[in-house]
């Protein structure tokens, strides 16, 4: 099964990513060698998907501090790490993995200084690089674990609907929502069809999910977002699986705009609706979905068709939230690398994730 490499440390002096803004017309790998390049890559969605953004942020922070003077003051270096992390944190506001990874990197640096009195800046930089690589490797194991757990829920389903892209191109390898499908494919399970919502306005489902699945030899059909109800009404769809960008303590889930609608339609047709996400996507300090910050993106994403033909007159306003929140009552189960969580979510999330 062919898989595209989303993000990895390149053979040169930086991070190699696929520029996802060019998919599916071109598969172009680009090298990110500065923190500013990484900020821009996250901001304009060259790298996207909550887990992949976390990995990118970790490597981006390392890139942002690696040129600090090795003979400088260690406290000044810690301040520099904090400053660079705060800068990266402004790239996108909703995906909690971004903040989780930056906090983990900052904590790694502080812990090293507290535990080793004579640690030098060069050694601290090396430790930050190693932590970035560890986050990448952990993500790969996480995707596999989600895939195995999720397949147990969908192994009797031959037709699944997904929204946006929560596959290998949103993570380091297998993905989250697509991981159970990939694992099933590896085990010889025959999927008759995967329906991929196109996912307006940036078409991540059409451009990216469809590319991934077709490259892997898995049957995929792209539908417009407003066709999901009609397709589910036919009785073909046996389960819906989506990813997540932030999950509140009560199970309310922020994901790509349109996910809430898919969940409502699935509930109306008695179709299981699953969310697949790593433990790093949970924000246990966020009591419910009403408190999750929702990113609003630029007018041009809606007003121009993929940056080309004008689709909205100049005199009309545009509202372009990038995410919506699906209430936990509509979620059948949340699949994580630590096992599957069922309602009641507040109690079971706390018990599973501590």
Secondary structure as the mmCIF struct_conf table of DSSP 4:
data_model
#
loop_
_struct_conf.conf_type_id
_struct_conf.id
_struct_conf.beg_label_comp_id
_struct_conf.beg_label_asym_id
_struct_conf.beg_label_seq_id
_struct_conf.end_label_comp_id
_struct_conf.end_label_asym_id
_struct_conf.end_label_seq_id
STRN STRN1 UNK A 7 UNK A 9
BEND BEND1 UNK A 11 UNK A 14
STRN STRN2 UNK A 15 UNK A 18
HELX_RH_3T_P HELX_RH_3T_P1 UNK A 20 UNK A 22
TURN_TY1_P TURN_TY1_P1 UNK A 23 UNK A 25
STRN STRN3 UNK A 29 UNK A 32
BEND BEND2 UNK A 34 UNK A 34
HELX_RH_AL_P HELX_RH_AL_P1 UNK A 35 UNK A 43
TURN_TY1_P TURN_TY1_P2 UNK A 44 UNK A 45
BEND BEND3 UNK A 46 UNK A 47
BEND BEND4 UNK A 49 UNK A 49
HELX_RH_AL_P HELX_RH_AL_P2 UNK A 50 UNK A 65
TURN_TY1_P TURN_TY1_P3 UNK A 66 UNK A 67
BEND BEND5 UNK A 68 UNK A 68
TURN_TY1_P TURN_TY1_P4 UNK A 70 UNK A 71
BEND BEND6 UNK A 72 UNK A 72
HELX_RH_AL_P HELX_RH_AL_P3 UNK A 74 UNK A 89
TURN_TY1_P TURN_TY1_P5 UNK A 90 UNK A 90
BEND BEND7 UNK A 91 UNK A 91
BEND BEND8 UNK A 93 UNK A 94
HELX_RH_AL_P HELX_RH_AL_P4 UNK A 96 UNK A 115
TURN_TY1_P TURN_TY1_P6 UNK A 117 UNK A 118
HELX_RH_AL_P HELX_RH_AL_P5 UNK A 121 UNK A 154
TURN_TY1_P TURN_TY1_P7 UNK A 155 UNK A 156
BEND BEND9 UNK A 158 UNK A 158
STRN STRN4 UNK A 159 UNK A 162
BEND BEND10 UNK A 164 UNK A 164
STRN STRN5 UNK A 167 UNK A 167
HELX_RH_3T_P HELX_RH_3T_P2 UNK A 168 UNK A 170
BEND BEND11 UNK A 171 UNK A 174
STRN STRN6 UNK A 175 UNK A 175
BEND BEND12 UNK A 176 UNK A 176
TURN_TY1_P TURN_TY1_P8 UNK A 177 UNK A 178
HELX_RH_AL_P HELX_RH_AL_P6 UNK A 179 UNK A 186
TURN_TY1_P TURN_TY1_P9 UNK A 187 UNK A 188
BEND BEND13 UNK A 192 UNK A 192
STRN STRN7 UNK A 193 UNK A 197
TURN_TY1_P TURN_TY1_P10 UNK A 200 UNK A 203
HELX_RH_AL_P HELX_RH_AL_P7 UNK A 204 UNK A 204
HELX_RH_PI_P HELX_RH_PI_P1 UNK A 205 UNK A 209
HELX_RH_AL_P HELX_RH_AL_P8 UNK A 210 UNK A 215
TURN_TY1_P TURN_TY1_P11 UNK A 216 UNK A 217
STRN STRN8 UNK A 220 UNK A 223
HELX_RH_3T_P HELX_RH_3T_P3 UNK A 225 UNK A 227
HELX_RH_AL_P HELX_RH_AL_P9 UNK A 228 UNK A 233
TURN_TY1_P TURN_TY1_P12 UNK A 234 UNK A 235
STRN STRN9 UNK A 239 UNK A 242
BEND BEND14 UNK A 245 UNK A 245
STRN STRN10 UNK A 246 UNK A 248
TURN_TY1_P TURN_TY1_P13 UNK A 249 UNK A 250
BEND BEND15 UNK A 251 UNK A 251
STRN STRN11 UNK A 253 UNK A 256
TURN_TY1_P TURN_TY1_P14 UNK A 257 UNK A 258
HELX_RH_AL_P HELX_RH_AL_P10 UNK A 259 UNK A 268
TURN_TY1_P TURN_TY1_P15 UNK A 269 UNK A 270
STRN STRN12 UNK A 272 UNK A 276
HELX_RH_3T_P HELX_RH_3T_P4 UNK A 279 UNK A 281
STRN STRN13 UNK A 282 UNK A 283
TURN_TY1_P TURN_TY1_P16 UNK A 284 UNK A 285
BEND BEND16 UNK A 288 UNK A 288
HELX_RH_3T_P HELX_RH_3T_P5 UNK A 289 UNK A 291
BEND BEND17 UNK A 292 UNK A 292
STRN STRN14 UNK A 296 UNK A 296
TURN_TY1_P TURN_TY1_P17 UNK A 299 UNK A 299
HELX_RH_AL_P HELX_RH_AL_P11 UNK A 300 UNK A 303
STRN STRN15 UNK A 304 UNK A 304
HELX_RH_3T_P HELX_RH_3T_P6 UNK A 305 UNK A 307
BEND BEND18 UNK A 308 UNK A 309
STRN STRN16 UNK A 310 UNK A 310
BEND BEND19 UNK A 312 UNK A 312
TURN_TY1_P TURN_TY1_P18 UNK A 314 UNK A 315
BEND BEND20 UNK A 316 UNK A 316
STRN STRN17 UNK A 321 UNK A 321
BEND BEND21 UNK A 322 UNK A 322
STRN STRN18 UNK A 323 UNK A 326
HELX_RH_3T_P HELX_RH_3T_P7 UNK A 328 UNK A 330
BEND BEND22 UNK A 332 UNK A 332
STRN STRN19 UNK A 333 UNK A 336
TURN_TY1_P TURN_TY1_P19 UNK A 337 UNK A 338
STRN STRN20 UNK A 339 UNK A 341
BEND BEND23 UNK A 343 UNK A 344
HELX_RH_AL_P HELX_RH_AL_P12 UNK A 345 UNK A 353
#
